[in-house]
Every structure is written in structure tokens, then in C-alpha cells.
Amino acid sequence: MGADSSRSASPISCLLNQGPEVVNQATRVLQTLLAKTPELELELAEHDFGGIAIDNHGEPLPKSTLDACLAADAILMGPSSITPSSPLHSD
């Protein structure tokens, strides 16, 4: 931990969706910043959202993702889309 030992890391929910490149690159930037700034304390946690959540959980916003977002200090979210296999997709 940093100088104030009573402080805990700030949780950040990273919402993964189809094409997670945006979130992955933003996460890389935050990890570089964390490595160079010891007093900065962040806890990054990935959660399914949108199309990928539909594919993996059958719904676009699983309760576990919603709960993590409500508990987080910040949310990092990339573009949102619906996959062709989604029941919400129409041709």
C-alpha cells in the first residue's frame, strides 16, 4: 500500500464486450501507471457485459457484473454490441 495504510485500493470494474481491444488497451495504460506510481492503488476486475455476457450468461447485464459496478469507484467500458448468436440480434 501507499503512504496511508488505512486506505485501500480503489476498485475499477472493467466491462468486457465483443471486441475488447479498447478496454484491454486502457487497462494496459492503467497497469503502466500503477507500476510507475506506487502511491496509486487501483484494483482492476474484468466482468462480462453486453454481447459477450449474453453468450456467456444468457443476459446482457449479469447480476454479478451489476453488483461489481455498484461497488466500484469507477467503470471502464468499451464499445457495446450484440453478437449474431444473441437472441436480441435481428437480420
N, C-alpha and C positions, 0 to 999 in steps of 0.2 A: 504494500500500500504506500501511498504518498506521505506527506508530512503530517497530515491529520489522520491518526489511526482510527478515529471514530467514524470516519467517512467510509462508505462502501462504494463499489463500482456502480456507475450509472448503467442500468440495463437498456439496451437498444434492441428492439425486435427488427430483424431483417427479413422482410417478406419476399419469399421466392415465388416466382411465377414462370410461365413459359418464357424462354429466352432470358435466363437470369444474369446476363452479361453486365447489365447496369449495376445491379446490387453487388455482384462479385467484384467489379472494379472499385466501387465505392467502399466496399469492405477492405480491399487491399490498401486504399488510401488511409482509412482509419487505423489499420494494423501498423502501417508505417509510422503514422503519427504517434501511436501508442508506444512504439519501440523507441522513438526519439524524445518522448515527453513522459518521463517516469511519474510525474505528479498527476498525469491524466489517467483516470481509471474508468474504463468502459467494459461492459460485458456484452459481447455481441452474440445473439442467438438467432438461428435461422428457423423460419416457420413457413409452411406451405400456405399459399394464398391463390385465389383465382383459378385459372385453368388447371394448374398443377395440383391444387387442393381437390378439385373435382375429380381428377384422375386418381389421386391417392386416397381420398377420404369420402368421395361422393357428394361433396358440398364445397362451395367457393370460399367459405369462411368457417373452418372448423372451430369448435369451442376452444380447443387448446390454443389456437392462433389468436382468437379474440381475447382470451384471458391473458396471454403473454403481452399483447398490445396494450391492454388496460393497465397492466402492471409496469410497463416500460416507461422510461423517461423520454424516449424518442422512438420513432418508427422510420425505418429506411425501406422504401418501397419502390420497386422498379415498375416498368410498364405492365399493364394488365391486359389479359386477352382470354379468349375462350378457345380451347382446343377443338379440333374437328371431332374428337371422340366424346365431347361433352354433350350431355342431354340438353344443354341450353343452346347448342350450335344449330343453326338452320342454314340450309343451302340457298 
